[in-house]
Amino acid sequence: MIIHFAGNTVIAERENRLIRLSTPRLFSYYYISNDLFNNKKMFNMCKNKVELFLDSGAFSAYTQGVNINLYEYIAFIKENIEYIHTYANLDVIGNPEETWKNQLRMEKAGLNPLPCFHYGEEEKWLKKYLDRGYSYIALGGMVRTPNLIPWLDHIFLKYLLTPLKTPAIKVHGFGLTSVPLMLRYPWYSVDSTSWVMCGRMGGIYMPMWRNGRWDYSENSWKISVSSTSPDLKIPNAHVLTLPEKQRQLVLQYIESKGYKLGSSVFEYRDSTYILQENEKWAEKKHKDNKTKRKIEIITEVGISNTYQLRDEMNVLYFMDLEKNMPEWNSSRLCTNNLTPLF
């Protein structure tokens, strides 16, 4: 399974780190087309170093009440085709017939986009793609979707697996953030923003420890590590409030990846205070602009006080998951151990 790291709010510094780690990336046309100059530079950085997957960003545009012009999308792909490894069809949310027509329009323009089928659409549209002989398709509309597992079980068993329960075609999962779902189905590729969202919320992913080794065959362990996290006040909710053996296990994992937990001290300063190099505000600015504000003074840089390092650790977790993904077995579709730990 190929895991593409999604998230269009990345800054150049972090993008360089991802490129250094050679991580496949997914970008949304809806976002990057608004800043072509900087993204052209980013494409150049990525060229021949990482696989780039381009999604149309139709869902994001739909939620913002914006329409994406098909022919501008086609022109963008053609202009940047040397950088792009895979690109998706321009799907039309809620209109599978128009999505199908866009597939044909893009092909008529000389492109080979990845077909998209969404949760809730009539299955006849998936059949049309399969009957036309596409060997690689994407499933979408799976973010915050109720009854997703029964739907995926049905779709895979009826259409996407052979009678011997082996993959019939390659399948991409859009916006797949759940490790149990990654393990439950034979995805060829997925994309996820979990690596960056988890870090922003002050956490890291790590594998379970089983029989003296890190075990990637089951759900991940999400640990709160931020020095400003409210979880610090809750027993067993933060690395520093875990029982001693568990805390040492987490620290062992962090160090095994070449990182430190880090440390900080907190003090209050006048709201007009100018931050020093190793300092940052630990709370929002007060409305009256007179109340003293808490600052974080970083005494040792680590994942507890630097979100970029949490991002890196989460990238490494998913890269390790990709390498250690157990061979898929159809028996997983019969299991009921589906409750995520995060």
C-alpha positions in Angstrom: 0.0 0.0 0.0 1.3 3.4 -1.0 0.4 6.2 1.5 0.3 9.7 0.0 0.7 12.5 2.6 -2.0 15.1 2.0 -2.3 18.6 3.3 -2.0 21.8 1.4 -1.2 24.1 4.2 2.4 23.0 4.3 5.2 25.6 4.3 8.4 25.3 2.4 10.5 24.3 5.4 8.3 21.3 6.2 7.9 20.5 2.5 11.7 20.2 2.3 11.7 17.8 5.2 9.0 15.6 3.5 11.0 15.6 0.3 14.1 14.6 2.2 12.1 11.6 3.6 11.0 10.8 0.0 7.3 10.7 1.0 4.6 10.4 -1.7 2.5 13.6 -1.7 -1.0 14.5 -2.6 -2.0 18.0 -3.5 -5.4 19.5 -4.2 -5.7 21.5 -7.4 -8.4 23.7 -5.7 -5.8 25.0 -3.3 -2.5 25.0 -5.2 -4.0 26.7 -8.3 -4.4 29.8 -6.2 -0.7 30.2 -5.7 0.9 28.9 -8.9 4.2 30.7 -8.5 5.1 29.1 -5.1 3.7 25.7 -6.1 5.7 25.7 -9.3 8.8 26.0 -7.1 7.4 23.2 -4.9 6.9 21.0 -7.9 10.5 21.6 -9.0 11.7 20.6 -5.5 9.7 17.4 -5.8 10.6 16.5 -9.3 12.2 13.0 -9.5 12.3 12.8 -5.7 8.7 12.0 -4.7 5.5 10.8 -6.3 3.0 13.6 -6.7 -0.7 12.7 -6.8 -3.0 15.5 -7.9 -6.6 15.6 -6.7 -9.1 18.0 -8.2 -10.2 19.3 -4.8 -13.8 19.2 -5.9 -15.1 18.4 -2.4 -13.3 21.3 -0.9 -14.5 23.6 -3.6 -18.0 22.3 -3.2 -18.0 23.1 0.5 -16.9 26.7 -0.3 -19.5 27.2 -3.0 -16.9 27.3 -5.7 -17.0 25.6 -9.1 -13.8 24.3 -10.7 -13.5 24.8 -14.4 -12.8 21.5 -16.1 -10.8 23.0 -19.0 -8.6 25.1 -16.6 -7.9 21.9 -14.7 -7.0 20.0 -17.9 -4.7 22.9 -18.9 -3.0 22.9 -15.4 -2.3 19.1 -15.7 -0.9 19.4 -19.2 1.3 22.3 -18.1 2.7 20.4 -15.1 2.5 16.8 -16.4 6.2 16.3 -15.9 5.8 16.6 -12.2 2.6 14.7 -11.7 2.6 10.9 -11.2 -1.1 10.4 -10.8 -4.1 12.8 -11.3 -7.8 12.3 -10.5 -10.8 13.0 -12.6 -12.7 16.2 -11.8 -15.6 14.7 -9.8 -18.9 16.6 -9.5 -20.2 16.2 -6.0 -23.7 14.7 -5.9 -23.8 14.2 -9.7 -22.1 10.9 -10.7 -23.4 11.2 -14.3 -21.5 14.5 -14.7 -18.5 13.0 -13.1 -18.6 10.2 -15.7 -18.8 12.8 -18.5 -15.8 14.6 -17.1 -13.9 11.4 -17.2 -14.6 11.0 -20.9 -14.0 14.8 -21.6 -10.5 14.5 -19.9 -9.7 11.4 -21.9 -10.8 13.1 -25.1 -8.3 15.9 -24.2 -5.6 13.3 -24.2 -5.4 12.6 -20.4 -5.8 9.5 -18.4 -7.3 10.6 -15.1 -8.1 8.2 -12.2 -11.9 7.5 -12.2 -13.7 8.4 -9.0 -16.7 6.6 -7.4 -18.2 8.0 -4.2 -20.0 6.7 -1.1 -23.8 7.0 -1.6 -23.7 6.9 -5.4 -25.7 4.3 -7.4 -23.5 1.2 -8.0 -24.3 1.3 -11.7 -21.7 4.0 -12.0 -19.0 1.8 -10.4 -20.0 -0.9 -12.8 -19.6 1.4 -15.8 -16.0 2.1 -14.8 -15.3 -1.6 -14.2 -17.0 -2.6 -17.5 -14.9 -0.1 -19.3 -11.8 -1.9 -18.1 -10.2 0.7 -15.7 -7.6 -1.1 -13.7 -7.2 1.7 -11.1 -10.0 3.6 -9.5 -10.6 5.8 -6.5 -13.2 5.6 -3.8 -14.2 9.0 -2.2 -16.8 10.6 0.0 -15.5 8.6 3.0 -14.7 11.4 5.4 -17.0 11.5 8.5 -19.3 9.1 6.7 -21.9 7.0 8.7 -22.1 3.2 8.0 -18.8 3.3 6.0 -17.6 -0.1 7.0 -20.7 -2.0 5.7 -20.6 0.0 2.5 -16.9 -0.7 1.9 -17.4 -4.4 2.8 -20.1 -4.6 0.2 -18.3 -2.7 -2.5 -15.1 -4.7 -2.1 -16.8 -8.1 -1.8 -19.2 -7.5 -4.8 -17.0 -5.6 -7.2 -13.4 -5.1 -6.2 -12.3 -8.6 -5.2 -12.0 -11.8 -7.3 -13.9 -15.0 -6.5 -10.7 -16.0 -4.6 -10.9 -12.8 -2.5 -7.8 -11.3 -4.1 -7.7 -7.7 -5.4 -9.4 -7.5 -8.8 -8.1 -4.0 -9.6 -6.0 -1.3 -7.9 -8.0 0.9 -5.5 -7.2 4.3 -4.0 -8.9 5.5 -0.8 -9.4 9.3 -0.7 -9.0 10.9 2.7 -8.5 7.7 4.6 -7.5 8.6 8.1 -8.3 5.4 10.0 -5.6 2.8 10.4 -8.1 0.0 11.0 -9.7 0.8 7.6 -6.3 0.8 6.0 -5.7 -2.6 7.4 -9.2 -4.0 6.7 -9.1 -3.6 2.9 -6.5 -4.3 0.1 -5.9 -0.7 -0.9 -3.3 -0.1 -3.5 -2.9 3.5 -2.3 -4.5 5.9 0.1 -4.0 9.5 1.1 -4.4 11.0 4.5 -3.9 14.3 6.5 -3.7 12.4 9.8 0.0 13.0 10.1 -0.4 16.7 10.2 -3.8 16.9 12.0 -2.5 14.7 14.8 0.6 16.9 15.2 -1.5 20.0 15.3 -3.6 18.6 18.1 -0.4 17.9 20.0 -0.1 14.2 19.4 2.0 11.5 17.7 1.2 8.1 16.3 3.1 5.0 17.3 2.7 1.3 16.9 1.6 -1.1 19.7 4.3 -3.1 21.5 3.6 -6.8 21.2 5.9 -9.7 22.1 9.0 -7.6 22.3 8.6 -5.7 19.1 6.6 -2.8 17.5 3.5 -4.3 15.9 2.0 -2.5 12.9 -0.7 -5.1 12.2 -3.3 -3.4 14.4 -4.6 0.1 15.2 -2.0 2.7 16.1 -1.5 4.3 19.5 -2.1 8.0 19.5 -0.2 9.7 22.3 -0.6 13.3 23.5 2.8 14.9 23.9 2.4 18.7 23.6 3.7 20.8 26.5 0.6 22.9 26.3 -2.0 20.1 26.0 -5.0 20.1 28.4 -4.4 16.3 28.6 -1.6 17.1 31.1 -4.3 17.4 33.7 -5.9 14.0 32.9 -4.4 10.7 34.2 -3.3 8.4 31.4 -4.1 10.9 28.7 -0.6 12.4 28.2 2.8 10.8 27.9 3.7 12.5 31.3 0.6 11.2 33.0 0.9 7.6 31.9 2.0 4.8 34.3 5.8 4.6 34.5 6.1 1.5 32.3 4.0 2.9 29.5 5.7 6.3 29.7 9.1 4.7 29.3 7.9 2.7 26.4 6.7 5.9 24.6 10.0 7.6 25.4 11.9 4.6 24.1 10.0 4.8 20.8 10.6 8.6 20.5 14.3 8.1 21.0 14.4 5.2 18.6 13.3 7.5 15.9 16.0 10.1 16.7 13.8 12.6 18.6 13.5 14.0 22.1 10.5 14.8 24.1 11.9 18.2 24.9 11.2 20.5 27.8 9.8 24.0 28.5 9.1 26.3 31.4 6.2 28.8 31.5 6.2 32.4 32.7 4.0 35.4 32.3 5.0 38.6 30.4 3.4 41.9 29.6 1.3 41.7 26.4 3.8 44.1 24.8 6.7 41.8 25.5 8.9 41.0 22.5 9.5 37.2 22.3 13.1 35.9 22.3 14.4 33.2 19.9 13.5 30.3 22.2 10.2 31.7 23.3 6.6 31.6 22.0 3.2 32.7 23.3 1.4 29.9 25.1 -2.0 31.5 25.1 -4.0 33.8 22.9 -3.9 37.6 23.1 -6.4 39.0 25.6 -9.0 41.5 24.3 -8.0 44.3 26.7 -4.3 44.0 25.6 -3.2 44.8 29.2 -3.4 41.4 30.9 -0.2 39.5 31.2 0.2 36.5 28.8 1.8 33.2 29.4 4.9 32.4 27.3 6.6 29.1 26.7 10.4 29.2 27.1 11.9 26.2 25.3 14.8 24.8 27.4 15.2 21.7 25.1 13.8 21.4 21.6 11.6 18.4 21.1 8.3 17.0 20.0 6.5 18.5 23.0 7.2 22.1 22.0 7.8 21.9 18.2 4.9 20.8 16.0 7.2 20.4 12.9 9.0 17.6 14.8 5.7 16.0 15.6 4.9 16.1 11.9 8.1 14.3 11.1 7.5 11.6 13.7 4.0 11.0 12.3 5.4 10.8 8.8 7.9 8.2 10.0 5.1 6.2 11.6 3.1 6.0 8.4 6.2 5.2 6.4 6.9 2.4 8.8 3.3 1.3 8.6 3.6 1.2 4.8 6.7 -1.0 5.0 5.3 -3.3 7.7 1.8 -3.6 6.3 0.9 -7.3 6.8 -0.2 -9.2 3.8 -3.9 -8.7 3.2 -6.2 -11.5 4.1 -9.9 -11.6 3.3 -10.6 -12.8 6.8 -10.2 -9.3 8.0 -13.6 -8.5 6.5 -15.2 -10.8 9.0 -13.7 -9.2 12.1 -15.6 -6.9 14.4 -12.7 -5.3 16.1 -13.3 -2.0 14.4 -13.4 0.7 17.0 -10.5 3.2 16.4 -8.4 4.2 19.4 -8.3 7.8 18.2 
